[in-house]
Amino acid sequence: MIPVNSVLQVGQFPDVMQAEIDKRLKTIKLVDPEGKPPAGNFTAILTRSNTVIPQSLLEQVTSIQMIATCGVGYDNLPLAYLKQKGIKASNTPGVLNDAVCELAIGMLFGLLRRIPQAQEFVQTAAWAKAPFTMTTTLAGKCVGIAGMGRIGQDLARRLEPFKVKIAYTGPNQKNIPYEYHPSIAELALACDVLFLACPANPETEKMIDSQVLAALGSKAYLINIARGSVIDEAALLVALQQKVIAGAALDVFENEPNPNPELLKLDNVLLTPHIGSATFETRQLMTNLALDNLEAFYNQQTLPTEVTN
């Protein structure tokens, strides 16, 4: 049982998530994490992975012992401070794999077959004047995945029926039936489509730079379902403008919700507003897993999905 008003809810939550929260507990809300926290004896924070939890908030609310975040990513938490103070943290891995992988596959075909442009072609009656441009098929291509965690492996299994070769990179080779490349640059050289499904951390920050983009080449495509920070967005913009790569599909950006306006001018991109897990079913599952972690904390049980690094 979670004590009433013991949880500080930080940031904005969509209605579908708030409904799940309200079924199971009563929180006190702080919409702006940089704002003055309300008075109360809070021992836990409930937040979303797209909300930055500043260290200054925790320095003001010194009673916090646990942070439950709705989402896989925990790069917006002050991890060093949490470790120093012994504050536990949890995330919600696994329950959003299906939704993220479904979007990834949709973005892949939207990009290769230019589906958004094809719809516009029909809507504007351009079809009556000329045939639509030829596009690219997926079959026979090599698809690379940077990051073979839960989402990366689920994505690979979904790609298998499309008659592709699958390769990957990551910190370590895994016992999986796909070709391993020890570096992102080597993977980029080998593949026609490169998915980014890696965590955001100091090792992956801006790992997709001008050299990796050049290695991908003018017939290859980049799809980012990870975090905006893993791409050097300025280098990507130049690569797209100069056709160094064929195109990119991005669900995440360096500056959300205000991506670089120059990206909006390009015809070789497909852009979505960070909606990887944005289905009713998935957001309900994420919220309930976050609440399960809170309940485990208050019952002095092992957290179902504790962040351990």
NORMO-V670103 format. One record per residue. N is the residue number from 1. PHI is phi in degrees with one decimal (999 if undefined). PSI is psi in radians with two decimals (none if undefined). Layout:
# NORMO-V670103
n phi psi
N PHI PSI
N PHI PSI
This chain:
# NORMO-V670103
n phi psi
1 999 2.31
2 -93.8 2.12
3 -58.7 2.48
4 -60.6 2.34
5 60.4 0.40
6 -92.2 -0.18
7 -109.9 2.23
8 -93.7 2.03
9 -91.4 2.04
10 -112.1 2.23
11 95.8 3.12
12 -89.2 2.40
13 -121.7 2.33
14 -59.5 2.77
15 -55.6 -0.72
16 -64.2 -0.59
17 -77.3 -0.71
18 -62.4 -0.63
19 -62.0 -0.71
20 -67.2 -0.70
21 -61.1 -0.83
22 -65.8 -0.39
23 -69.7 -0.50
24 -114.2 -0.31
25 -161.9 2.96
26 -115.4 2.12
27 -113.0 2.93
28 -107.9 2.36
29 -102.6 2.45
30 -128.5 1.74
31 -68.0 -0.77
32 -99.7 1.93
33 -63.4 -0.29
34 -89.8 -0.13
35 -79.7 3.04
36 -71.1 2.16
37 -68.6 2.57
38 -70.3 2.79
39 -71.8 2.51
40 161.6 2.86
41 -100.1 1.32
42 -88.3 2.34
43 -115.7 -0.12
44 -147.2 2.73
45 -119.2 2.39
46 -113.7 2.19
47 -147.4 -3.09
48 -115.5 2.75
49 -69.0 -0.26
50 -91.9 0.09
51 -103.4 2.18
52 -78.3 2.14
53 -96.3 1.84
54 -74.0 2.57
55 -58.4 -0.58
56 -60.5 -0.56
57 -65.5 -0.76
58 -69.7 -0.51
59 -69.7 -0.44
60 -85.8 -0.63
61 -105.8 1.38
62 -74.7 -0.10
63 -84.1 -0.11
64 -66.2 2.27
65 -120.3 -0.14
66 -158.5 2.49
67 -125.0 2.13
68 -105.9 2.08
69 -111.4 2.41
70 -88.8 1.82
71 143.6 2.83
72 -76.6 -0.77
73 -70.0 2.48
74 -131.5 0.42
75 -72.1 -0.23
76 -91.5 0.14
77 -99.9 2.54
78 -79.1 1.38
79 -60.3 -0.71
80 -62.3 -0.71
81 -66.9 -0.73
82 -59.3 -0.76
83 -65.1 -0.75
84 -60.0 -0.70
85 -93.7 -0.04
86 71.3 0.50
87 -87.4 2.19
88 -75.9 2.74
89 -142.3 2.62
90 -137.2 2.74
91 -130.6 -2.96
92 -130.0 1.13
93 -74.1 2.79
94 88.9 -0.88
95 -72.0 -0.28
96 -106.1 0.09
97 -56.8 -0.81
98 -60.1 -0.85
99 -63.8 -0.75
100 -65.7 -0.75
101 -67.6 -0.65
102 -61.3 -0.78
103 -64.1 -0.72
104 -58.6 -0.79
105 -65.8 -0.72
106 -61.2 -0.75
107 -64.5 -0.67
108 -58.0 -0.89
109 -75.1 -0.56
110 -60.1 -0.67
111 -74.6 -0.89
112 -67.6 -0.70
113 -96.0 0.03
114 53.5 0.86
115 -64.5 -0.77
116 -60.1 -0.71
117 -67.6 -0.61
118 -65.7 -0.69
119 -63.6 -0.79
120 -61.5 -0.62
121 -60.8 -0.72
122 -72.9 -0.77
123 -62.7 -0.58
124 -90.4 0.10
125 64.6 0.31
126 -67.4 -0.42
127 -60.6 -0.56
128 -68.2 -0.30
129 -101.3 -0.46
130 -165.5 2.72
131 -72.1 2.72
132 -70.6 2.68
133 -62.7 2.64
134 -69.0 2.61
135 -123.9 -2.88
136 -117.9 2.38
137 -90.9 2.71
138 -87.7 -0.62
139 -54.1 2.37
140 87.5 -0.09
141 -87.1 2.85
142 -99.9 2.15
143 -107.2 2.14
144 -101.0 2.55
145 -127.7 2.08
146 -92.9 1.86
147 108.7 1.71
148 -105.8 0.88
149 -83.8 -2.67
150 -58.8 -0.86
151 -68.5 -0.76
152 -58.9 -0.75
153 -71.0 -0.67
154 -63.7 -0.69
155 -64.0 -0.76
156 -59.4 -0.76
157 -64.2 -0.59
158 -71.7 -0.49
159 -79.4 -0.42
160 -52.8 -0.74
161 -67.6 -0.18
162 -88.3 0.25
163 62.0 0.80
164 -116.3 2.80
165 -92.9 2.40
166 -115.9 2.31
167 -132.9 2.88
168 -154.8 2.90
169 -138.8 2.79
170 176.9 3.12
171 -59.8 -0.56
172 -141.1 2.61
173 -72.0 2.46
174 -114.3 2.86
175 -83.3 1.22
176 -135.5 2.71
177 -85.0 0.77
178 -128.6 2.73
179 -73.0 2.25
180 -98.9 2.39
181 -121.6 2.26
182 -71.3 -0.25
183 -137.2 2.73
184 -65.3 -0.58
185 -65.3 -0.73
186 -66.8 -0.68
187 -64.4 -0.73
188 -60.1 -0.69
189 -63.7 -0.56
190 -87.7 -0.31
191 -115.1 2.80
192 -98.4 -0.46
193 -132.4 2.30
194 -120.8 2.02
195 -92.8 2.43
196 -107.0 2.00
197 -133.2 0.51
198 -93.8 2.83
199 -73.6 2.78
200 -91.7 2.04
201 -156.0 3.07
202 -58.1 -0.54
203 -71.9 -0.50
204 -101.1 -0.06
205 -62.0 2.16
206 52.8 0.60
207 -70.3 -0.42
208 -89.1 1.64
209 -112.3 -2.99
210 -62.0 -0.59
211 -69.6 -0.74
212 -67.0 -0.69
213 -64.5 -0.69
214 -64.6 -0.65
215 -66.0 -0.61
216 -60.0 -0.89
217 92.8 2.99
218 -72.9 -0.17
219 -108.8 0.11
220 -106.3 2.79
221 -125.2 2.58
222 -118.3 2.33
223 -131.1 2.13
224 -111.8 1.96
225 -116.6 0.27
226 -95.3 -1.75
227 -140.5 2.65
228 -60.7 -0.50
229 -68.0 -0.28
230 -79.5 -0.14
231 -114.4 2.40
232 -77.3 1.68
233 -64.7 -0.57
234 -64.5 -0.73
235 -67.2 -0.67
236 -64.0 -0.75
237 -58.3 -0.79
238 -62.8 -0.76
239 -61.7 -0.64
240 -73.7 -0.72
241 -64.1 -0.69
242 -94.5 0.11
243 58.6 0.58
244 -63.4 -0.64
245 -120.6 2.83
246 -72.9 -0.61
247 178.2 3.02
248 -146.1 2.56
249 -120.3 2.19
250 -127.3 2.18
251 -103.1 -0.16
252 -135.8 2.69
253 -143.1 2.85
254 -62.5 -0.73
255 -121.7 1.66
256 -104.6 2.42
257 -97.3 0.57
258 -125.5 1.33
259 -65.4 2.83
260 -51.7 2.10
261 -62.7 -0.35
262 -66.5 -0.50
263 -64.0 -0.55
264 -71.4 -0.24
265 -90.1 -0.13
266 -90.1 2.60
267 -103.2 0.06
268 -114.2 0.54
269 -130.0 2.71
270 -126.9 2.12
271 -120.4 2.29
272 -128.9 2.66
273 -88.7 1.09
274 49.9 1.08
275 -115.5 0.37
276 -51.6 -0.77
277 -104.4 0.21
278 -85.0 1.14
279 -121.5 2.68
280 -55.3 -0.82
281 -64.2 -0.77
282 -68.5 -0.75
283 -65.1 -0.56
284 -66.8 -0.76
285 -63.7 -0.75
286 -60.7 -0.82
287 -62.5 -0.77
288 -67.4 -0.57
289 -68.1 -0.70
290 -60.9 -0.72
291 -69.8 -0.59
292 -60.6 -0.69
293 -64.3 -0.72
294 -62.8 -0.78
295 -62.5 -0.71
296 -62.7 -0.70
297 -61.9 -0.84
298 -70.8 -0.41
299 -92.5 0.12
300 57.4 0.73
301 -110.3 2.92
302 -63.9 2.31
303 -68.2 2.33
304 -57.4 -0.69
305 -138.8 1.20
306 -76.9 2.46
307 -79.2 2.15
308 -114.6 0.04
309 -127.7 none
